[in-house]
């Protein structure tokens, strides 16, 4: 699935240790619109593709956790422990967006 949103880094998600930033709350809300109503059962593998305007300053591993938490929160998968394998790539792009490819793990 293609999601026309800017991926949010875990570095921008919290004030202190426990409080979500407005940016993270907005990200969760916007992302939920694209994830609702879909559900994948069982063990899975995910391939994340991040298309970024600010390519050089972004650590791709910091983009995965928030996205994965939103995937679980919105019921696309039941638990992130069901993810048996994942890969992540980042690409320089004219516009920020994400692509998520989820398949059954075999």
Buried (B, 14 or more C-beta within 10 A) or exposed (E): EEBEBBBBBBEEBEEEEEEBEEEBEEBBEBBEEBBEEEEBEEBBBBBBBBBBEEEEEBEBEBBBBBBBBBBBEBBBBEEBEBBEEBEBEBEEBEEBBBBBEBEEEE
